[in-house]
Amino acid sequence: MTATAPLIPVGTGRTVIVGPVRYPELCSSGRQLLIDHGFTLVENDSTVPWTQAELHALIADADAAVGGVEVYDAEALSHANRLQIIARLGVGLDNIDLDATRGRDVKVVNVPGGNAAAVAELAIGFMLSVLRRIPEMDSATKAGRWDRFVGRELAGTSIGLIGFGAIAQLLTRRLAGFDVSIKAYDPYADEAAAARLGVSLVDTAAAAVADVDIVSVHAPHIAATHHIVDAELISGMRQGTILINTSRGGLVDQGALVDALATGRIAGAGLDVFEIEPTSQDNPLFSHPMVVVAPHAAADSREAYERIGLATAEAIVDVFAGRVPTALVA
């Protein structure tokens, strides 16, 4: 019998604050790993994210943070006395001020690809829902109307991707069975991956959205990509294009999208994200029958949470064990 090396309790005397809700339920393996290493966990036991005031109070005594949607800006970090790492439970970093973390020598990690399968699947779900008019059929049938809703097939369509990272690449693989043609714009695209997946890379976002049936957005939200889908870009789309956004709300100019839906330039949309979240019930997008929405839930599968929960816990353990964590961003 081979002896098992004893666990080194690198977390003894150290506190991890955990912002994401339902963490004990959804990230049980990662949570247990932190406990096994001796960390004390201060978890969000409510159903809503911490307010900034709550974060400011909690971060004062934190050695590490499992980050959700709460904002780690310069003000929040100014309250941190001994914080060493923020492990983002996901991919997006637009709620973390990386300049501020570098200035305070706080490491930041995320989990690229950890929720890619979940996001890719919802993107396809949106495509099918809009093309086949599934929400309309559902509500009409439940209301007692035995109507016929003639939709379109996903098979054989052309798709333009804005962004070609881990999620877009997995989406491409998942779409292979639908015999679609795909082109993508990403200034940092992996050319080998594109060639392997049969994706044509183009030099501009305008080229990616021209003459396609569906535009799917998968770029990070940074200054250079804010409102990348604006009135000008939409004007270059084919009449009747479908727009899918499972990335960040700030990538799409909502006013321009509302106008394009009114003219039919965009025939329908699948939206998981909005510029202001949570969005209001009187959002003008909600009145359009061909707009399908979700509450920023694309990454919310149990499998994805287990993967990213374990990865973030491992990163925290690595830092306090003196190792360089995987997916170190800053």
N, C-alpha and C positions, 0 to 999 in steps of 0.2 A: 504494500500500500504506500502510495506517495503522500508524504505529509503536505498539508496545505499551509502556505505561508500565512502567518497571523495578520489580521487586518490592522493597519496602522491608523489610529484615530486622529487623522490630521485636522478634523473639525472640532476637536474638544476645545471648549471655551470660545467658539466662534459662532456667529449668528448669520443665518441666511434669511433675508426677507423675500417672500414669494408673492408677487403681484397678481399673477393670473388666477382667476376664479376656478373653482372645482379642481384645483391641483391635486389634492389627495386622491380623488376619484380617477382622474384622467392620466395622471403621471405617476402611478403608484410605484413603478420600478425605480424611476429616478429619485423619487421621494425617499424610498427605502434605502437607496444607496447613500444618500446624504445622512440619513439617521444612523446607518451602520458605521459611518465614518465619524460620528460624534457631533455633527452639527446640530445646533438648535434652530428650528424652523419657526419663523413668524409668518403665518400664512393669511391670505385674504379669505376669510370665511363668509364673506357676503356674496351677493349675486351680481355686484357691480364693481368696476375698477376702483382702486383707491383714488381719492381726490389728491390733488397736488399737496394740499396741507397735510393729509395723512402720510403721504410719501415722505415729506420733509421731516416729519416727526420720527418715522420709522428708520429712515436711512441713517440717522445720527449714530445709531449703535450697530449698524450692519457691517459685517465683514464681506458679504457677498450678496448679490441680488439675482433672483430669477425674474427677468423682466417680461412684462406683458405689454399692454398698451399705455401704461403710465409713462409720463414724460420725464426722462432723465436729462434735463437741461442744466445750464450753468447754475441756475438758482437752486435746483434740487441738489446738485452735487456740492454746493457750498455748505450744505448741512451735514455732509458725510465726514465723519471723523477718521474712519479706518477702512473704508470700502476699498476692496482690491479688485473685484471683478463684477461685471454685469453680464450675465449669461442670458441672452435674448431667447425666449421660448418661441422660436420661429426664425424668419429670414430678415424681414424688414427692419431697417435701422433708422427710419426717419423720425423716430421719437427719442433718439439718443444723440446728444450733442458730442460728436467724436472729438472735436477740438477741446471741449471742456474735459472729457475723460482723459485725453492725452496730457492735458495740463495738470491733472491731479494724479497722474500715473495709475489710472484705473483701467484694467484690461477689459476689453469687450469681445465677446464671442457670439456667434449666431449659429444656426443649423441649416446651412444651405442644402437644399434637396430633401430635408427631413419631412416636409409636408408637400413635396412636389406631386406625389400621386394623388393626394386628396384634392389639391387645387386643379390639377389637370382633369380629374374626373368631373368636378363641378363645371369647369369650362365646357366640357363636352355635353354635360347635362343642360347647360344654358343653350348651347347650339341646337340640341334636339328639341328643347322646350319651345324655343322661338320658331324654329323652322316648322315643326309639326303642330304648333299652336296648342300645346298640351294644357297650359293653364286655362285658356278659353274653353277648351272642350270639357275640362273638369268642372268649372263653375257652371257652364250651361247645362251639362247633364245633371248635376246635383240640383239645379233649379227646375228640373222637369222639362227642359227643352231638348228634344232629340234632333239636334241640328247636325249638319255636316260642315266640318271645318276642313277645307282643302289646304293642306300645307305643302311643304317642300321637303325633299330628301336631303340628308347630309351627304350621302354617297355621291361622289363625283364633283363635289363643290371645290372651289378654289379659296384658299385661306391665306391672308396676310398677317404675319406676326410682327408686332412691335416689341422687340426684346427677344433674345434667343438664349436665355440662361437655362438653368436646370429644369424649371417648370415647363418652359416652352419646348425644350427638347423631349421631355417625357410626354407632353401633350402630342407632339409629333409622332412618337412611337405608338401611342394609344390610338391615334387617328389612322394608322396604317391600314386597318381593316376596312375603312370607309373609302379607300381609293381616292383620296383627295390630293390635290396639288397644293404645295405650300411654298411660300417665299417669306423671307424674314429680313427685317432691318435691325441691326445691332452693331454699333461701332466697335464693340469688343467681342464679336461673335467668334466662336470656336469653329474655324473653317473646316477642320477635319470632321467634327461632329456633323456639321451641315452636309458635307459630302456623303458621309456614311448614312445619313437619314434621308437623303434625296431632297434636301431643302435648298432652294435657290436664294443666295444672299444678295441683297440689293443695297445700294449706297445711301438711300434716303428713306425716311418714313413715308414720304409721298409716293415713292415707287412701291413700297410695301402694300399700300392701301389701294393702289390703282388697279382697276379691273379684277377685283376679287369679289366673291360672294360674302365672305365673312372676314372681319378684322378682329383679332384677339390681342389684347394688350397685356404684356408681361414684363414691362420695364420697371426698374426701381424709380421711386419718386424722389428726384433730386432737383436742384434749381434748373438744370439743363433740360429736364423732361417735364417740368410743370406745364400742364395744358398742352402737351405734345399733340393731343387730339383736340384741335381747335377748329374754328370755322373754316380757316384756310385749308387745313388738311382734309376736313370733311368734304369740302367742295370738290376735291379731286377723287372722291369715291364714286363708284358706280351707283346709279339710282337703285334704291332697294337693298343696299348693303346692310348686313347685320353686324352690330358692334357688341363685343364681349369684353368686359373688364373685371378681372379677378385679381388685379394687382393693387393699385392705390387710386382713390377717388380723385386726387389732384392731377392725375395724368389726363383727365378728360374735362374740358370746359363744359360744365353742365348746361349753361345757357345755349351754347352752340348745339349741343346734343338735342335739347328740347326743340330748337328751331328746325333742325334736320329731320326730326321725327314728324314735325308738322308738315313739312314739304314732301316727305317720303324719300328724301335722299338716303336716310337711314330708316329701314323698314321696321326694325325691332332691335331690342338690346337685352342683353343679360348682364346684370350689374350686381356684383357682390360688395362694391365699395362706393363711397360717396365723399365729396369734398368735406362736408361737415358730418361727423358721426357722433351719436346716432342722428340720422336724418329725420326731418319732421314729417308728420303724416300728410301734410299738405304739399309735399314735394310734387312739382308739376309732372315729373316723370311717372308718378304713380297712376295718373289718369289715362295713360296710353295702354291700350289692350295688348300691345305687342312688346311691352317691357316687363321682363321677369326679374325680380330682385331677391336678394338675400342680405342678411345683416352682418356682413363681413365675416362669413362663416366658411369660406372655401377651404380653409386649412383644418376645419374642425371634424376630423375623423378620429375615432378611438385609436386606430393604428398609428396615425401621425402623432398624436399626443404622446403615446408610449415611446415612439422613436425620439422625438425631440426632447421629451422630459428626461430620458436617460442620457442623451447627449449633453444637455446642459448640466446635469448633475456631474457627469464625468469631467466636464471642463472645470467645474468648481473644485472638485477633488484634485485635479491635476495642478491647479494653481497653488493650492496649499501644500501639495506634496513636492513642489519645486519643479514641476514639469511644465513644458509649453503645451497649452491646450490646443486641440484640433480646432480649425476654423477661427483662429485668432484674427480679429478684424483690426483692433487697435490696442 
